[in-house]
Structures are given as C-alpha cells and as structure tokens.
Amino acid sequence: MRKNHLRTASAVATALLAALSLTACQGDGTQARESTAPAASTPPSTPADGSAKDPATGTGSPTAAPDASGGTGKDTGKGGGTGGGRDDDKGTGGSGGGSSAGGSGGAPAASTACTGANTKVTYSPVARPLNHAILTVTNTGSTRCDAYFAPLLRWSADQQSPTAVTEASKPQAVVSVEPGGSAYAAVMLASADGSGSHGIKPSTLEVMFQPRSGEGSTGPSVTLRLPSGTYVDSSARVTYWQSSMDDALAF
C-alpha cells in the first residue's frame, strides 16, 4: 500500500517537472522570436534650418527648396538681370541694362535751324555773274545751326509767293554752320537777256528760313535794306544754301 502511494507521488512529480520544462521551452522561443525581429527604422531628424543629416555620418548640407519656375534656388541668382532683354525667338536675353533701339548714345539731338534769331544776314551785289548778288548767313550763336533748303525771299509786301529756287543747286547734304561760320546763297535779280517782266525796284528784302521739314518758314525773318537802284523782275532766282560762295555763284 505504501509502495503504491510512493509510485503515485513519484509519477505526479515527474508530470509536474515535465510541464514546467515545456513551459520554459515555450517562453524561450517567444523571447528568441522577439529578439530576432527587425527594429523599426527611425527617420533621420531634420533640423529647423531645413538641412537633412546622413544617418551614417551625422552630417549634411542644406537642401534648397524649389523656386516658382520649378528649378532650385541656386538657379535664380546667376544673371542678376537676365529678364531685361528682348522677349524674342533668338533667345538672346539681356543683361539688365541693354541698349535700346536708339543705341548707347540714346536718341540723336534735334537739329537747330538757322534763323534770324541765331544768325546775321548780309546782301552784297557782285560784278560777275551779271545781275547777281550774294546772301551770306553767319552763325552768331554758340551752337551749330543747319541752313535748310533755300532762303525764302520776298521783295515786296504784295508778293504772292517766294522767289523761285534754282533746283539744280541742291547740295548733297544739309549745310551745317558752326558758330562763326557762314553759308551762302546766290540771287539772280534779272535775266541778262532782258526776258523777264514785271520789274520792280524794291528798297528792302525779307529773308525767311525753312525748317527741316521744308514746310513753311521757321523762326524770325530778317529784313535787309537794299542798295539804291536794285532791280528785280519775274526771272529772279535764288540757289540753295551752299557751304562756299564760289559754289553758290556757280549757278
């Protein structure tokens, strides 16, 4: 009886030890599985200045934010003024302060016409050619003036239109008169063969100046007193302004 009791107790103890051993094995397996599971990745910290650090080295450089055009910020500071050029197909762009159609010198200064305000006009009869006189306009100003076209001459108050102009005398370019310089126009008073008509003996001559446009007159005119006995008829002509007296008297 006693032996049976001991065998029973021994069997119970053996079963208990087996159960405890099995529980311990299960616990070790769980720990093993937990220890071998990969750790969750931790994103690198981003400082407030926008720079990202390399997880391996702990260093990094600032990351530029994209600009409005889709490029990065470092692309916007190259030209300093590249938007100042022309917006055309050539792609030339500009450097900010490019020149305009007018060039580095800008628009050309407006020319000043020679008028009675900036010149002195004289009338002088000449021996040759016959029935001729010379008009001399001298620049009395401090800047250049341009003697445009031909002088407009009026011999009397009732003269309907200025004296006719000798078109063959038109110069290659406008005659510019520097301060102290002069330009010249020859006046044929009457034809040598006497073919003119409606002759008069004026005592004065009004000289008017033409503008660059050639339309009408500009500035104050000049009225000259003529030598006694001056005779003018319908054949009277005047040349364009010339740079020399000889050129004027050649017509």
Protein Blocks (a to p, Z undefined) as FASTA:
>chain_A
ZZmmmmmmmmmmmmmmmmmmmmmmmmmmmmmmmmmpccddddddddfkopacdfklopac
ddddddfkopafklmmmnopmmmmccdfkonopnhjaccfkojnlpadddddddfklccc
dddddfbdghiacdddddfbfbdcddehiadddfbfklmbdcdddfklpcfbdcdddehi
acdddddfbdfklpaghiacdfbdcdddddfkopajedjdddddddehiacdfkbccddd
dfbfklmmmZZ
